[in-house]
Amino acid sequence: MSALEALVKKIVKYGDITLIDYQGRETFIQGPEPGHSVVLRMHDHALPGKIAAQPDLAIGEGFVDGQLDFGDGSLWGFLQFYG
């Protein structure tokens, strides 16, 4: 998940995100400012690379295809974090 981790570390400015890969490995990334907490769970081994390459497209497709969900079940929370 290193390419995805590098991308997320660059974009997280507020709050924190926990990335959980298809094997259940967790990576916690915290931004410098307080904000929302988000859990992003990926169910496909190829999804982290797709997200790193084209985040806007891959996150939406992953969610619709069931390859991606949010630990608290909140798409709204993720949108507030990401947007």
BATORZA-900922 format. One line per 10 residues: their letters; for each residue x, y, z of N, C-alpha, C. Coordinates in steps of 0.2 Angstrom, whole numbers, plus 5000, padded with zeros to 4 digits. Layout:
<atoms>
a	X/Y/Z/X/Y/Z/X/Y/Z; ...;
</atoms>
This chain:
<atoms>
msalealvkk	5004/4994/5000/5000/5000/5000/5004/5006/5000; 5011/5006/4999/5015/5011/4999/5014/5017/4995; 5012/5016/4988/5010/5022/4984/5004/5025/4987; 4999/5022/4989/4993/5025/4992/4995/5029/4998; 4999/5026/5002/5001/5029/5009/5004/5036/5007; 5009/5036/5002/5012/5042/5001/5007/5047/4998; 5002/5045/4994/4997/5050/4992/4993/5053/4998; 4991/5048/5002/4987/5050/5007/4990/5055/5012; 4997/5053/5013/5001/5058/5018/5001/5065/5015; 5001/5065/5009/5002/5072/5006/4995/5076/5006;
ivkygditli	4990/5072/5006/4983/5076/5005/4980/5077/5012; 4982/5073/5017/4978/5074/5023/4981/5080/5027; 4976/5085/5028/4978/5091/5031/4974/5091/5038; 4968/5089/5038/4964/5089/5044/4961/5082/5045; 4961/5080/5052/4959/5074/5054/4963/5068/5053; 4961/5062/5053/4965/5056/5052/4961/5051/5048; 4965/5047/5045/4962/5041/5041/4965/5035/5043; 4961/5029/5043/4964/5023/5044/4963/5019/5037; 4968/5017/5034/4967/5013/5028/4968/5005/5030; 4963/5001/5028/4963/4994/5029/4963/4990/5023;
dyqgretfiq	4968/4987/5022/4969/4983/5015/4965/4977/5015; 4965/4973/5010/4961/4967/5009/4963/4961/5013; 4969/4962/5016/4972/4957/5021/4970/4959/5028; 4967/4965/5029/4966/4967/5036/4971/4971/5039; 4977/4973/5036/4982/4977/5038/4980/4984/5039; 4981/4987/5044/4979/4994/5045/4985/4999/5045; 4984/5005/5042/4988/5010/5042/4985/5016/5044; 4987/5020/5049/4984/5026/5052/4988/5032/5050; 4985/5037/5047/4988/5043/5045/4985/5049/5048; 4988/5053/5051/4985/5059/5055/4988/5065/5052;
gpepghsvvl	4983/5070/5050/4985/5076/5047/4987/5081/5053; 4990/5086/5051/4993/5091/5057/4987/5095/5060; 4981/5095/5058/4976/5099/5061/4970/5094/5063; 4967/5095/5068/4961/5091/5070/4955/5091/5065; 4952/5086/5065/4946/5086/5060/4943/5079/5060; 4939/5077/5055/4936/5071/5055/4940/5065/5055; 4938/5059/5058/4941/5053/5057/4937/5048/5052; 4941/5045/5048/4938/5041/5042/4942/5034/5042; 4938/5029/5041/4941/5022/5040/4939/5020/5033; 4944/5018/5029/4943/5016/5022/4945/5009/5022;
rmhdhalpgk	4941/5005/5020/4942/4997/5020/4942/4995/5013; 4947/4992/5010/4948/4990/5003/4947/4982/5003; 4943/4980/4999/4942/4972/4998/4945/4969/4992; 4949/4973/4989/4952/4970/4983/4960/4972/4983; 4964/4967/4981/4971/4969/4981/4974/4974/4977; 4970/4975/4971/4972/4980/4966/4970/4987/4967; 4965/4988/4972/4962/4994/4973/4967/5000/4976; 4971/4998/4980/4976/5003/4982/4980/5006/4977; 4982/5002/4972/4986/5005/4966/4982/5009/4962; 4975/5007/4961/4971/5011/4957/4969/5018/4960;
iaaqpdlaig	4968/5018/4967/4967/5024/4970/4973/5029/4970; 4979/5026/4970/4985/5030/4970/4986/5033/4963; 4984/5029/4958/4984/5032/4951/4979/5037/4949; 4973/5035/4951/4967/5040/4949/4962/5040/4955; 4963/5044/4960/4959/5043/4966/4952/5045/4965; 4950/5050/4961/4943/5052/4961/4939/5047/4957; 4942/5044/4952/4939/5038/4948/4938/5032/4952; 4944/5030/4955/4945/5023/4958/4941/5023/4965; 4940/5028/4969/4936/5028/4975/4929/5027/4973; 4926/5031/4968/4919/5030/4967/4918/5024/4964;
egfvdgqldf	4922/5021/4959/4921/5014/4956/4921/5009/4962; 4926/5010/4966/4927/5005/4971/4921/5004/4976; 4918/5010/4977/4913/5010/4982/4907/5007/4978; 4905/5009/4972/4900/5006/4968/4900/4999/4967; 4906/4996/4966/4908/4989/4965/4908/4985/4971; 4908/4988/4977/4908/4984/4983/4915/4982/4985; 4920/4985/4982/4927/4984/4983/4930/4989/4989; 4926/4993/4991/4928/4998/4996/4922/5000/5000; 4923/5001/5006/4918/5004/5011/4921/5008/5016; 4917/5011/5020/4919/5015/5025/4918/5012/5032;
gdgslwgflq	4923/5012/5036/4922/5008/5042/4916/5010/5047; 4914/5016/5047/4909/5018/5051/4902/5018/5046; 4903/5016/5040/4897/5016/5036/4895/5023/5033; 4899/5028/5034/4897/5035/5032/4901/5037/5026; 4898/5037/5020/4900/5040/5014/4901/5048/5015; 4896/5051/5019/4896/5058/5020/4902/5060/5024; 4904/5056/5029/4910/5057/5033/4916/5057/5029; 4917/5053/5024/4922/5052/5020/4922/5059/5015; 4916/5060/5012/4916/5066/5008/4918/5073/5012; 4916/5073/5018/4918/5079/5022/4926/5079/5023;
fyg	4929/5073/5024/4936/5073/5025/4939/5074/5018; 4937/5071/5013/4941/5071/5006/4939/5078/5003; 4933/5080/5004/4931/5086/5000/4934/5092/5003;
</atoms>
